[in-house]
Amino acid sequence: CPCGSAQTGQAASRLPSRNTQSPQGSWTRELNTGLSGLYRKGKYTMALQTFHDAMEVYASGRGPKPDIVTFNIVLSVYGKMGKTRKAIDLLTTMHEMAIEPDHITFSTLIHHSGKNVDVDTTFWVFNEMQKRGMKPNTLACNTLIASALRARKLDDAIRVLDNMKETGLVPDEVTFSSLVDGLGKAGRIEQAFQMKEVMTQAGLSPNEFTYNSLLDACGRARQVERAFGVFQEMQQMGIKPDRVTYSTLISVCGASGELDLAFRVFEEMKKAGIERDQVTYGVLIEACGKARKLSMAFDLLVEMKQEDIPRGRVVYSSLIAACGKSANLETAFRVFEEMVEEKVEANEIIYSALIDACGKVKDPERAFRIFQHMKDVGIEPNAVTYNGLINACSSVGNLTAAFEVYDMMLADGVRPDSYTHNVLMTACGNNNELELAFGVFDEMKRCGLRPDQVSYNCLISSCANAGNMKKAFQVYENMIKDGINGTTISFNALLQVCSKTDNLDIAEEVLRKMTAARMVQPDRTTYRILLEMYSRAGDEKKALEVLEQALSEGCTRMDHAISIAITSFAEQSKSHVASRIARLAAGHGKRLSLAQIND
């Protein structure tokens, strides 16, 4: 930043006194000592003023040239201020002054650019370093990997690991743990577990961060059994589960719809003497919300108050979200009022939760009013906020408004994320706009976002809604080629399109693939689709087998499928089968009418 005359005078007083008898090196060392001191004290603006004054003194011929140490300190200053572009521009100045960058120069740039600018710039710095014959160290490579992972460029991150091995650089625990975490967050769960194995083969022991990342990956893939296997292995390795571990495991159970299991983990956490905080309660409240158990969510709030556990935005946002999932918008606003009374300041997360709750009750007008109020009080919307608005528009089938929000998001300088595109694809699918859904998928990739499991599932479901079997299976095959395994949702969408097109043989092939897939289990939707298909086909043996399996596994909300099965067999003059289905269902507590049971 250029200095005015008054500032220049003040800054010049901080420069070493220019004694014509003193050698150039001494003056530069004093300058560097002063800059270093200002940097350590966090006086970054003052450090830059001192540097610019030194440059002016040099340019006027009244002082010596700053050296590489000077520039490296200033690079760190720019980095700490988040002005990495300025730091990179400083390379040009160094070139003009014939000051050759050294290892510290590039390592500093990689460290700060990896945090503050786009990943392409970070890779440019990395490649420039190698072109000059300098070998990056493990820390620089780890920074580059982290930068690539933040940008969801997983293949680039893995290439850095390969480059490390090729150049004889030894990856450490941070290298592998970062990759495990990034792969898991991207839905590439099998690769995440494979990376953990590569880590152990390299003689490195996974740490608690590695295992917590694997647990999180299991939660994203709804693989609760596998998560408990990770939890058990972690303990066998002598790593004591911490608060993050238990909270993540609770989250996994909640995401998988295993609320009872989530509470058992919570109780085990208490017995282990692990301190519970608002994050722990937040994920459990979230699990209650997913299960539509709003009263249980509020019981947890009462428990927090009784045990005097601080209640912050994490808890209140989870409660508001739980209210939204239960379609109880007025209660969500009462939670907001209580939060205000508790002197908890609302932020974009809270407002986003309220907007999302409006979407759940199909009230986009109220969602837009909250959005405007949020901006009026000076809180900037983020991607989650806009995603909630898109959801609200989609909930009433207003696809035009959903895309207008997307355009507004871009105009406001907010970068759409994977979830944004996933929501839009789902909205297109629900409105039978299949080509538009594919357009959103392509746009997602043009934005540099790598489609994940959810993205592919949204597109497969869109194909299923349109009854387009060919495209549904093409998307599934592309998903596998992209290194992403199918989930229960993927297979159910394929079964759904088979049902719409009456392709029972292909549906059975899908079922065989599903049961062969590791850690993928049929659920209520799977059994519902199969029961309806077998019933329409008149296959009483398989229809009864599917129903018995579903009921034995405790599947709920099967009434509609059972009713279809009874009607189908009755219309085929197989009243004995219809009667057996009705009695079997009634014996498991399904809500069937007397007429259906006696039919």
N, C-alpha and C positions, 0 to 999 in steps of 0.2 A: 504494500500500500504506500503510494507516494506521500511524502510528508510536506506539510506547509512550512513556512519560514519559521513560525514560532516553535512548531514541533521539532524542526530541524535543529534549532538552537538548543532545545532541551536534550534531544537525543545526542547531539554532538558532544555534550558535556559528559556523556557516558562512554564516549570513545576514549581509547588510550591517548594520553598526551603525546603529540608528535614531536619528539626530540630529534633534531637533525643528526645528532651524534649517535643515536641508538640504531642498531641494525634492523632491517626490515622484518626478520624472523621474530624478533622480540615483540615488535608492535603487533604483529598478527597473532602471536600467542596470547597476548593480553586481550585482544579483541575476542578471540575464541573462548577464553576463560570467562569473559564477561557475558558473552552470548549463552554459554553453557549454564552459567548461574541463573540467568533470567529464564531459561528453558526449564530448569529444575524447579524453580519457584512458580512456574505456571504463568509467568508474565510474558505471554506470547506476543502481544501487540508491541510492547516495549522492545522485545528482542528484534522484531521485524523493523521497527523504526531505527534501531541501532545499526542493523545490517544495511538498510538503505542509505543511511548516512555514510557508512563506511564505503559503500559503492560509489557515492557521489564524490567523496574525498579521493578515491582511487581514479575515477574518471577525470577529475580536474587536474590530475598529476601531482596532487599534494600529499598522497599517501601510498603505501604499498598495496599490492594486489591481495585480496582475500584468498585463502587457499582451500584445498579440498575439505579440510576439517570445518572451515567456516560454512561451506555450502551444505555439508552433511547435517550440521546442527540446524540450519535454516530449513532443510527438508523435513526434519523431525518436527520443527515448529509448525510448518504448514500442515503436516500430517495430523498433529494434535488438534489443530483448528478445523480439521475437516476440509482443508483446501488442497486436496491432493492434485487437482488440475494445475494449480499454481506451482506445486512442487515439481510436477513433470515438466512444466514450461521452463523451470529453472535449469533443466538439462541443456536447453538451447543456449542460455546465458553462459553456462560452464563451457560449452563447446566454443562459443565466440571468444572466451577468455583463455582458451587452450588449457583448461583444467580438466584433466581426465578423470571421469567417474571411477570410483573403486568399488570393492565388494560391499562396503558399508552403504554406499550411495544406493546401489540397486536393492540391497536387502531392506533398507529403510523405505524405499519407494514401494516395493512389493508388500511390505507389512501394512502400510497405510492405504495404498490403492486398493488392496484386497478388502478393506473395510468401507471405503468411501466412494469408489467409482465402479463403473461397469467391469465385468470380468475380462472383456476383450482388452481393455487398457492394461489390466494387471498381467495378462499373458504377454502383451507387447513388451512390457518392462522385463518380464522373465526371459523372453526370447532375446531381447537386446543384451541382457546380461551374459547369456550363453554365447552370443555372437562375438562378444569381446573376450572370450576365452576364460570367463569366470564361472566357477562351478557353484551353483546355488547350494546352500546348506539345507538341512532337514527342516529348520524353522521356516525358511522361505518357501519350501515346497508345501509344507503344511498350510501356510497362509494362502498359497495359490489354490490348494485343494478346497479349503474352506470357502474361498471366493467363488470357485466354480460351483460348489454345492449350494451356496446361497442363490446363485443364478439358475439353479436346477439343471446345470450342465454336467450331468453325472459322468457321461462318457469322457469328457475333458478331464474331470477329476481323476478318473481311473487311469487315463493316459499319463497323468503326472506321476502316479504311483509306478507305472511301468517304466517311465523315464528314469525315475530314481533307481530302480533295480538295474537298468541298463548302464547307468553311469557309476554304479558302485556305491550309491548313497543309501544308507540304511534307514528304512522307515522305522518310526517308533510307535509307541502306544497311541499317541495323538493322531498319527497318520491313519492307522487302521480304524480307530474308534470313530473318527470323523466320517470316514467312508461308510462304516456300518450305519451310523446315524443318518447320513444323507440318503443311502440306498433305501433304508427303512421308511423314511419320510416320503420318498418318491413312490412307495408301493412296491418296490422291487425286493420283496422280503426274502426270496430264495437267495438272491445275490448278497443280501445283507448277512445271512447266515453263512454263506460261502466265504465272505470276506473275513468273518470271525474265525473260520477254520484256517484260512491263509495266515491270519495273525498268529494263531497258536503254532502252526507249522514253522513260522519264522522265529519261534522261540520266545514269543512275547505273550504275556498273560493278559487276557481281557480284564478290564477293571470295572468298577461299578457303573461308570458312564457307558461302557460298551454294553453291559447287560441291560441297563435301563433303556438304552436305545433299541435293543432287540425286543424288549417288552413293549415299547411304544410301537414298533413295527407290527408286532402281533395284534395290537389293538386296532391298528389301521386296517389290518386284513381280517379282523374279527376271528382270530385264531386263539381262543381262550385256553384250550388245552395245551397248545404249544407254549403259550406264555407261562403257564405253571411249570412246564418242563424247564424253561429258562430260569425261572425263579428257584427251582430245586437245584439246578446245576450251579447257579450262583452261590448258593449256600454250601454245596459240596466243595466248591473251590475255596472255601474259607472267607468269602466276601460277605460281610454282614449287610443285609438289606437296610437301606436308610429310608428316610421319609419320602424321597423321590421314588424309590423302588415301590413302596407300598401304594403311594398315590397313583403311580402309573398302572400298577396291577389292578387297582380299583377301577381305574378308567377303562382298562381292557375289558373287565367284566361288564361294566356299564355299556360300553360300545357294542358288546356281543349280546346284550339283552339279558345278562345273568345277574339280575339285581340281588337275589339272595346270596349269591357267591360274592358279590361286591361287599355286602355287609359282613360276611364271614371274614373276608380279608381285613376289613376295617376293625373288627373285633380282635383279630389276631395281632394287628398293629398295636392296639391298646395293650394287649397282654405282653407284647415284646417291649413295652415301655418307650415306644417311638413317639416323639412329640408330634401331635397333629396340628396343622395350621390351616389357614383359610383355603389353601390350595387343595388339601386333602378333603376338607368338607365340600369344597366347590365341585370336585369331580364326582363325589358321592351324590350331591344334590343334582348334578347333571345326569347321573345314572337314574335317579328317581324320576327326573323329568322325562327321560327317554321311555321309561316304563309307565308313564302317565300316573305316577304315584305322587301327586302333589302334596298330599297331607304328610307323607313321609319326608319330603323335602323340607317342609316347614318344621317338622319335629327336629330335624338336624339343626335348624336355625335356633330353635329353643335351647337345644343342648349346648350350642356354642355360647349362648348368652349365660346359661347356668354355669358353665366352666370358664367364663370370662375370657374366651378366645376372641381375639380381635376380628372384627367382621369388616372386610374391605370390599373393594369393587369386584374382586373375583367371586366372592360369595353372592353378592347382590346381582351380578350379571347372570350367574348360574340360576338363581331363583327366578329372575325375570324370564330367562329362556325356558325354564321348567313350566312357568305359567303359560308361555306361548304354546308349548307343545300340548298342553292340556286345553288349549283354546280358551284360556281364562285371562282375557286382556285386562279387565278391570282390576283383577288381583295383581297383575304385573305392574300397573300404575300405582297401586297401594304400596308395593314393595319399593318402588322408586321414591315415593313420598317418605317412607320410613328411612330409606337411605339418606335422604336430604336431612331429615331430623337427626340422624346419627352423625351429621357433619362429614359424611363421606362425599367427596366432590365427584360429580358425574364427569365422565370422559367419553371419548368416542366409543369405547367398548360398551358402556351402559346404554348410550343412545342407539347403538347398533343392535343391541339385544331387544330394545323396545320396538325398533323398526321391524326386526325379524318376527317379533310376537304379533305385530299388526298383520304381517304377511300370513301367519299361521291361521288367523281368523278372517282372512280375505278382506282386509280393510286397507287398501292402498292409499286412500285419501288421508287417513290418519297417519299413515307411515310418512307421507310427504310433509304433513304438518310438523311432525317430530323432526324430520330432516331439516326443515326451514328454521325451526326453533334452535336446533343444534348449531346451525351456522350463525344465527342471530346472536347467540351468547359467546361466539368466538371459538367454538370447537370445530376443528377441521375434520370433515368426514374422511375415512380411509376406505380401503378396498372392501372391508367387511361391511361397512355402512352401505356402500353402493350395491353390494351383493344382496343385502337385505331388501333394498328397494326393488331390485330386479325380481327377487323372489315374490315380493308383494304384488307387483304387476302381473307376474306369471300366474299367481294363485287365482286370478279372475280371468285368465286367458287373454290378457291384453299384451300380446306379443310386441305390438308397435311401441307401446310405452316402455316395455322392457329394454328394447334396443335404443330408445331415446335416452334412457338412464345410462346405458353403456356409452353412448356418444358424449353425454354430459360428463361422465367419469373421465373420458379421454381429454375433453376440453378443460377440465379442472386439474389436469396434470397428475391424476391418480392412475397408476399402472394396474390394469386388470390382472388378476392372478388366475391360477388354474380353476379355482372354485367359481369365479365369474363366468368363465367359459362353460364349465360344467352345468351351471344353473341355466344358462342360455340354451345349451343343447337339450336339457330336460324340457324346457319350456317349448322349444321347437318340436320335440317329439310328442309332447302332450297335445300340441295343436296340429299334428300330422303334417308338419313342415319338414320332411326328411332332408330334402336338398339343403335347406337353410341350416339344419343341424350339422350337416357335413361341412358347410361353409364356415360355421363357427369353429369346428374342429380344425380346419385348415388355418383359420385366422389365429387360433391358439398357437399353432406351430410357427407361424410367421412372426409371432410376438416373442419367439425364443423360449416358449414354455413347452416342456416335454409332457405329453399326455400321460397320466397315471392310471391306476386301476379304475378310479371313479370316472375318469374321462371316457375310457373305453366302455365301461358299463353303461354310461349315459347314452353313448352312441348306439350300442347294441340294443338298449331298451327302446330308443327312438325307432330303430329298424323294426323291432318287434311290434310296437304300436302301429306302425304303418303296414304290418303284415308282409314285410319284404325279407323273406328268408335268405335269399342269396346274399344280400348286403350284410345281414346280421352275422352270417358265418364268415364273410370276408373280413369284417371288422374283428371278429374273434381271432381269426388266423393272424391278422396283423398285430394284434395284441400279444400273441404268443411269440411272434417273430421279434417283437420289441423287447422281449425278455420279461414280460409281465404275465404272471400266472392268472388264470381265471379264478373267480371267487364264486360263492354261492349265488350272488346277484347275477353274475355273468351267465351261469348255467341256467338260472331261472328265466332270464330274458330269452335265451335260446329255446328253452322249453315252451315259453309263451308264444313265440312265433311259430313253433311247430304245431301248437294247439290251434292257433288262428288259421293255419293252412291245412289242418287235419293230416299231418305227417307223423303218424304214431311210430313208424319204424325209425325215423330219424330222431324222434324224441327219446326212444329207448337207447339209441347210440349215444345221445347227449348224456343220458343218465349213467351209462356205463363209464363214460369219460369222467363224469362228476364223481362217482364213487371211487374211481381209480386215482383221482387227483389227491395229492397229499393235503391233509388238514382242511378239506372241503366237505362239508356235511349238508345233506338235504335239510330243508326247513319246512315250515308250514306252507309257504308258497309253492315249494317243489311238490309236496304231497297234494296240494289243492289242484294244481294243474294236471298232475298225473291221474288223480281220481276222476276229474271231469273227462279227460281224454279216454280213459279205459271204459268209463260208463257210456260215453257216446258210441264207442266201438262195440259195446255189448260184451266186453271181456270181463265176466263176473269174477273169475278167479283172481286176476291181477287187481281189479278194483278193490276187492275185499282185502287182499294182501296189503295194498297201499294204505287203506283206511286203518287196518289193524296196526300197521307200523306207526302211522301218524298218531293214533290215539295212545299207543304204548309209550311214545316219546313225549306225551303231554302237550301236543300241539293244540293251541286254542284258536278260536275264531275260524273254524272250519265249516260253520253252519251252512253258508251259501253253497259251497262245493258239495256238501252232503245232500242238500236239497236238490241240486242238479242231478246228482247220481240217482237219487230215489226216483225223480221224475223221468230220467232217461230210461231206466230199467222198467219202470211201469209202462212207459209208452212202447217198449219192446215186448210187452206181454210177459215180462219176467217179474211178476209181482212178488214171487218168493224171494228174489234177490233184493228187491226194493225193501221188502219187510225186514229182511235180515240186516240190511244196512241201517235202517231206522232203529231197530232194537239195539244193534251194536253201538250206535252213536248215543242212544238214550242211556245205555248202561254206563257210558263215560260222562254223563252229565251234560250232553249237548242239548241246546234249546230247540227241540223239535215239537211241532204241534201234534195234538192227539190224532188229527186226521192223517198226518204223515206216518205216524207209528202204526196205525190200524189199517193203512191203505194196502 
